[in-house]
């Protein structure tokens, strides 16, 4: 995973840590984001997750189905 996506994942984990969520819930949410970020890196090389369009996000949803 590239450095930019690692930072996003760390930020996400930090945000989740202040909520009153079960450990398994945090792990699940983190795994979902990790899977998405890996898909972005593989399917849209060179793109930052912050710049993904709605249509590209829909491609990910279709990929999941």
Buried (B, 14 or more C-beta within 10 A) or exposed (E): EEEEBEEBBEEBBEEBEEEEEEEEEBEEBBEEBBEBBEBBBEEBEEEEBEEBEEEEEEBBEEEEE
